[in-house]
Amino acid sequence: SQTIHQWPATLVQPVGSPLSLECTVEGTSNPNLYWYRQAAGRGLQLLFYSVGIGQISSEVPQNLSASRPQDRQFILSSKKLLLSDSGFYLCAWSTIGTAGRTQYFGPGTRLLVL
Amino acid sequence: KNEVEQSPQNLTAQEGEFITINCSYSVGISALHWLQQHPGGGIVSLFMLSSGKKKHGRLIATINIQEKHSSLHITASHPRDSAVYICAVNSGGSNYKLTFGKGTLLTVNP
């Protein structure tokens, strides 16, 4: 069966510090991978998605970047965190296909930037 | 105006009641998703549908493509159903991007 892992579960970081959040998927090959952010009181927002190794699409201009160094690994990074980067970050995966696909979400990382 | 609108924003029910949550969207879609977010934050996909109706246990999801509207029903609601229910759509020709509603907070009291 497929499993998706995210770490860390919670993180408190000072403004200006770097960030690295990791997501890994087990039990599937060549998944589509996604990073979402849920800010306090707001809905989910797609930040990045990837259809293959090294292929990253950004949905919104921001202080963050993403990388996919391996087929089942997706990393969210920042060189210098801003207060507005606080939120709940979710990684998700789906199978590839020509129609909408069910997305499976990881447990999430709560990030608080102080 | 958001592309995906949910109503109500908040819903409180007594155990055993029939629950309906509505979702309207303003764009062409290839699929609509209903998600459940537990108090701890974890998100579970409940349904993905592009037409008709799907049922899983006490949950039923329907969609009317012509009216651009979907409903999520919960029969015989239970306190463990308390969660945020989120509607999302694949739109704009994208099979990858989901556009989300803001969610409906459901509280079921014993």
Interface residues (C-beta under 8 A of the other chain):
Chain A: N32 Y34 Q38 R42 G43 L44 Q45 L46 Y49 V51 S57 E59 F88 L90 A92 S94 G97 T98 A99 G100 R101 T102 Q103 Y104 F105 P107 G108 R110
Chain B: I29 S30 A31 H33 L35 G41 G42 I43 V44 S45 M48 S50 I86 A88 N90 N95 Y96 K97 L98 F100 G101 K102 G103
